[in-house]
Every structure is written in structure tokens, then in C-alpha cells.
Amino acid sequence: MSELKYGSITERVIGCAMKVHAALGNGFQEVIYQRALAIELSYARVEFEREFSMKIYYRNEEIGERRADFFVDKKVMVELKALTALENVHLAQGKNYLEAYNLEVGLLINFGATSLQFKRLENFKYKPGPYPQNL
């Protein structure tokens, strides 16, 4: 079995998210989980940037920007949700962000369900180059 790209990073982030969910449970707003996860990632000595602003381009023209909840180790985008359940639209949104930023791997983490939900996202349209391409 082959190892997943950035698997050690995503495993550490998911582990931190599990600790947060175990302590807080579900029912809080997304920003509460975001703050708690930032604390947990710091304790775990995971390098991250919170609310990392990334520009979005269309035909090489800047059309706006979006803030990723977390950008971990300058490689993995992490998006948080606080919903009763993840839906396909949330997965599509996460994949669109990866493509727009030209990142290979992302995580979608939902703290709103009774059990922590997470999905690993991969960008199959990734083009090697400077990270992220659209900064």
C-alpha cells in the first residue's frame, strides 16, 4: 500500500481535531473550533497559518480572494465546518479551493456532527510549481 501524499501532516491535523472534538463536542460555531484547533496545533508543534488569505485568478486576472481556515506546513489547506453533516456541496467547494490555489492536498473537517467527520481532498489538476501558484 502506498503512503498518501502529505499523510503525516494530515494525520497530525486530524489527531488534533479529534482532541478538540473530544473536549468540546458538537454544537459550537465554527470560529470556536477554529480557535481551539489553533491552540491544539500549537501544542502539537504543527506549523500553520490561520485564516490564510489566497488570491483567486481567472484567465490570469485577480478576481478576488478567499481565506483558508488553516494552511498547514505550507502544503495542506484545512477547511472547517460546524454542520450536522457534510454534504457533496462542501466537498465540491473544498476541491474547488484546491484547484483555485493549485494545492495538492486538503482536509475538510466537520465538528458539528456527534462524531468528528473529516475528508481528505486531492487536486488531480495540480501543476507543479511554486506553492501555492496564485499567491
N, C-alpha and C positions, 0 to 999 in steps of 0.2 A: 504494500500500500504506500503510495507516495505521500509525502508531507505537504500539507496545504501551504500556499504562499502566505507568508507572514503569520503562520499558525501560532507561533509562540506569543506574538503580540496580541492576537485576537483572544487566545486562551486567557491571558492575564487580564484583559479588559473584561471578559465575561466573568472571570472569577471575582473581580472587584464588584461588578454589577450584582452578582449573586449575594455578596456580603451586604450590599446596600439594601437589596430587596428583602433579605432575611431580617434585617434590622428594622426597616420602615414599613414593610408590607406594601400593599397597593392602596390607592385612594388619594394620593397627593398629586399636586400639579407637577408637570414636567420639570419646571425650574427647581423644585425641591430635590428631585432625583439628580438633576444635573449638578447641583451644588454638592450633594452627598457623594456622587461619583467622583467629582474633582478631588474631594478630600481623600477618598479611598485610593484613587490612583496615585496621589502624592505619597500616601503611606506605603504603597507598594513600589514606590520609586519608578513609576512609569512616566516617561517623558510625554507631555501632551500640551496642546494649546486648546483653550476653551473658547467657544464662540469665534472660531477662526473664520475670518472674512475671506471669501474667494470670489473672484470676478467671473462672470459668465459672458461668453462671447458667442456671437452669431456672425458667420462669414468674416471672422477676424475683427469684428467691431464689438466693443464692450456694450452690453445691453442691460447690465445690472450686476448685482452681487448677491450672494447668499452666504449666510453664516452656518458653518457646520458646527454642531454641538461640541464635538471634540475632533481634533486632528492629532492622532497618536503616533509618536515616533517618526513624524514627518512622512508617514506611509499609509496609515489607515484612518479613514473617515468613520466617525461613530455618530449615528443619529439616534436620539432618544425619543420615546413616545410614552404617554401615560394614558393608554386606552384600554377598554375592556378586552379588545382583541385586535391583533394585527390583521389587516386586510390586504388584498392584492394591490390596491392603490398605493399603500405605504411602501410595499416592496418596489413597485414601479418608480415611485418618487426617489427612493434611495438609489436605485440603479441609474436613474437619470442624472442624479448628482455626481455619481462616479464618472459617468461619461462626460458630463459638462466640465469636470475638473481634471479629466484624464488621470484618474487614480485607479489602481488595480483592484483594491480590496476595501470593503466597508462592512460595518456592522449596523444592524438595526436592532435596537434593544427596547423592549416594551416592559415598563414597570407597572402598568395599570391592571394587568391580569393577576389572578390569585397566585399563579406561578410565573416566575420571570420567563419572558419569551425573548428569543434572540434569533436573528437570521444573519448568516454570513452572505454578503453580496460580492459578486465578482463582475468586473468590467471586461467583457470579451472583446471590446473595441479599443482597449488600451493600446496606446502607441508609445513605445519607449522614448524617453527624452527627459528634460528637466522636470523636477517634481514641483507641485502639480503644474501642468502645462499652462494653465490660464491664470497664473498669479501676476 
